[in-house]
């Protein structure tokens, strides 16, 4: 019986993998970093989340068996931050502190 269970689980274990992700995420400051990382960490399967303020790059490791890049991206967008070419929620962006506002309203 144990051998049968092992044979059934091996394909699932073999396909579960971690993947490093990197996304361009807009923001300005340490408060942005906290919010971006918090949004990503709210997703089960995300680890080692970080955001580089200078490079505007978010990185994390995701467990493919639990989540995917699009789910992480959606969480950051819902926090009000622009990710790659997608614009974060205007409502969430409007609730960010002034120090976190990065959009040039003259170009929206």
C-alpha positions in Angstrom: 0.0 0.0 0.0 2.8 2.4 0.9 4.4 1.7 -2.5 1.2 2.5 -4.3 0.8 5.8 -2.4 4.4 6.7 -3.3 3.9 5.9 -7.0 0.8 8.1 -7.0 2.6 11.1 -5.3 5.8 11.0 -7.3 4.3 12.7 -10.4 3.0 15.6 -8.3 6.2 16.0 -6.4 8.2 16.0 -9.7 6.1 18.8 -11.2 6.0 21.1 -8.2 8.8 23.6 -8.5 9.8 27.0 -7.3 10.4 29.7 -9.7 12.1 33.1 -9.4 10.0 36.0 -10.6 11.0 39.5 -11.5 8.5 42.3 -12.2 8.9 46.0 -12.9 6.8 47.7 -10.1 6.4 51.5 -9.8 6.9 53.1 -6.4 9.0 55.7 -4.5 9.9 54.9 -1.0 10.2 52.6 2.0 6.4 52.7 2.5 6.0 51.5 -1.0 8.3 48.7 -0.4 6.4 47.6 2.7 3.1 47.7 0.8 4.4 45.9 -2.3 6.0 43.1 -0.3 3.0 42.8 2.0 0.7 42.4 -1.0 2.9 39.7 -2.5 3.3 37.9 0.8 -0.5 37.7 1.2 -0.4 35.1 -1.5 0.2 31.5 -0.3 3.3 30.2 -2.1 5.3 33.4 -2.2 8.6 33.6 -0.4 11.7 35.9 -0.4 9.6 38.9 -1.7 11.6 42.1 -2.1 11.3 45.4 -4.0 14.3 47.5 -5.0 13.4 51.1 -4.7 16.2 52.3 -7.0 15.7 49.8 -9.8 11.9 49.6 -9.3 12.2 45.8 -9.5 10.2 43.3 -7.5 11.6 39.8 -7.0 10.2 36.8 -5.3 10.3 33.0 -5.3 6.9 31.3 -6.0 5.8 27.8 -5.5 4.2 26.7 -8.7 2.0 24.2 -6.9 0.4 27.0 -4.9 0.4 30.1 -7.1 1.5 31.8 -10.3 3.0 35.0 -11.5 -0.4 36.5 -12.5 -1.8 36.0 -9.0 1.2 37.8 -7.5 0.9 40.6 -10.1 -2.8 41.0 -9.4 -2.2 41.4 -5.7 0.4 44.2 -6.3 -2.0 45.9 -8.8 -4.8 45.8 -6.2 -2.5 47.5 -3.7 -2.3 50.4 -6.1 1.0 49.9 -7.8 1.7 49.6 -11.5 3.2 46.3 -12.6 5.0 46.0 -15.9 2.6 47.5 -18.4 -0.5 47.1 -16.2 -1.9 50.0 -14.3 -2.8 49.5 -10.6 -6.3 50.2 -9.3 -7.0 54.0 -9.4 -9.0 53.7 -6.2 -6.1 51.9 -4.4 -3.6 54.3 -5.8 -5.7 57.3 -4.6 -5.5 55.9 -1.0 -1.7 55.7 -1.0 0.2 58.2 1.1 1.5 61.2 -0.8 5.0 60.0 -0.6 4.0 56.8 -2.5 2.4 58.6 -5.4 4.5 58.2 -8.5 2.2 58.9 -11.4 2.6 62.1 -13.3 -1.0 63.4 -13.5 -0.2 65.5 -16.5 0.5 62.4 -18.5 -2.4 60.1 -17.4 
